[in-house]
Amino acid sequence: MRDIAAIEREVIEVDLFVRALQRAYDYDFGQYAPASLQRRIRQLAVQLECPSISALTARALHEPELLPRLLEGLTVPVSEMFRDPAVFRALREQVLPVLASYPHINIWQAGCARGEEAYSLAILLEEAGLYERSRIYATDLSADALRRAEEGIYSMQEAQQWSRNYQASGGTHSLADYYRARYGLLKLDQRLRRNITFAQHNLVSDKVFCEAHLVMCRNVLIYFSNPLQNRCLGLFRDSLVRGGFLCLGLRESIDYASNAAHFVALDPRLRLYRLTGLPTATGLAR
Ligand SMILES: C[S@@+](CC[C@H](N)C(=O)[O-])C[C@H]1O[C@@H](n2cnc3c(N)ncnc32)[C@H](O)[C@@H]1O
């Protein structure tokens, strides 16, 4: 077991690492949930063979080319197509029929990682006959993840799981209709890309940037502290049209957040919410 001094030292080292990233590169991780951030920084130090977090800080400062690697380790750009299929089924059955009443549909997908969710949404909209009048703004902090998202190329090893997800989400075709397989890689049909805009956006510091009918931000808030989660909910509220939909990750609870008072739960189990005109008296309806 580590002694108290070692634990305190590591807290200081983490703080200095976070400050170094902010001052040198303007990436602010100061409001991320501390325990999981500390774990990821520790893992990075091990992976980059640094004997301590202080040594990692020195490398971060002196080797700017390490930045993409550091961001990847800190931001967890992991996703799947049709992840949590029940959510995509609810989008098909409960959300898209309402969105169909708008002449133009804007979706903000925040924290898009390598694009898996954005392309899943594109397929959903295509199958509902709504894609021609839709635009998906898929944003992420990581320029590297966005580059990968634009390519739409993934390992074929994912295909089986993604196909199962697609079927479980209510897909009526075969997922293979939407990609070509070659040399162990899966390349998504470039036509799916036509109404997706991939753009860099930092939920810590950037502002609202579109008027959306659906905001999807899944498995991102879980990495943030409560005040930062509340800031994000404020951004989503300001972005959504009245009656617009918000979809969060299955493990993301927002009940305590003051900005949650503007949302009512459509399906609390699936973390699917709707923006009301005014804050509800009791906060988030369960
Ligand atoms: C675990 S992935 C979630 C991907 C996808 N939404 C899903 O649920 O499968 C978290 C994503 O959030 C992004 N992210 C982390 N901090 C962010 C921030 N401050 N602003 C925007 N995106 C951020 C990461 O780069 C990463 O791609």
The ligand as a MOL file (V3000), in Angstrom:
LIG
                    3D

  0  0  0     0  0            999 V3000
M  V30 BEGIN CTAB
M  V30 COUNTS 27 29 0 0 0
M  V30 BEGIN ATOM
M  V30 1 C -15.7340 7.4270 -24.9590 0
M  V30 2 S -15.7960 8.4950 -26.3370 0 CHG=1
M  V30 3 C -17.5340 8.4970 -26.6910 0
M  V30 4 C -17.7970 8.2650 -28.1490 0
M  V30 5 C -19.2650 8.1070 -28.5150 0
M  V30 6 N -20.0280 9.2800 -28.1720 0
M  V30 7 C -19.8560 6.8860 -27.8640 0
M  V30 8 O -20.6330 6.9880 -26.9220 0
M  V30 9 O -19.5390 5.7870 -28.2840 0 CHG=-1
M  V30 10 C -15.5110 10.1000 -25.6070 0
M  V30 11 C -15.1970 11.1700 -26.6500 0
M  V30 12 O -15.3300 12.4490 -26.0190 0
M  V30 13 C -14.3250 13.2920 -26.5380 0
M  V30 14 N -14.0590 14.3860 -25.5940 0
M  V30 15 C -13.4230 14.3330 -24.3960 0
M  V30 16 N -13.3330 15.5540 -23.8630 0
M  V30 17 C -13.9380 16.4030 -24.7240 0
M  V30 18 C -14.1680 17.8040 -24.7340 0
M  V30 19 N -13.7350 18.5760 -23.7470 0
M  V30 20 N -14.8220 18.3470 -25.7790 0
M  V30 21 C -15.2580 17.5680 -26.8050 0
M  V30 22 N -15.0690 16.2350 -26.8650 0
M  V30 23 C -14.4140 15.6560 -25.8360 0
M  V30 24 C -13.1240 12.3700 -26.6920 0
M  V30 25 O -12.1650 12.8840 -27.5890 0
M  V30 26 C -13.7780 11.0830 -27.1720 0
M  V30 27 O -13.7720 11.0030 -28.5610 0
M  V30 END ATOM
M  V30 BEGIN BOND
M  V30 1 1 1 2
M  V30 2 1 2 3
M  V30 3 1 2 10
M  V30 4 1 3 4
M  V30 5 1 4 5
M  V30 6 1 5 6
M  V30 7 1 5 7
M  V30 8 2 7 8
M  V30 9 1 7 9
M  V30 10 1 10 11
M  V30 11 1 11 12
M  V30 12 1 11 26
M  V30 13 1 12 13
M  V30 14 1 13 14
M  V30 15 1 13 24
M  V30 16 1 14 15
M  V30 17 1 14 23
M  V30 18 2 15 16
M  V30 19 1 16 17
M  V30 20 1 17 18
M  V30 21 2 17 23
M  V30 22 1 18 19
M  V30 23 2 18 20
M  V30 24 1 20 21
M  V30 25 2 21 22
M  V30 26 1 22 23
M  V30 27 1 24 25
M  V30 28 1 24 26
M  V30 29 1 26 27
M  V30 END BOND
M  V30 END CTAB
M  END
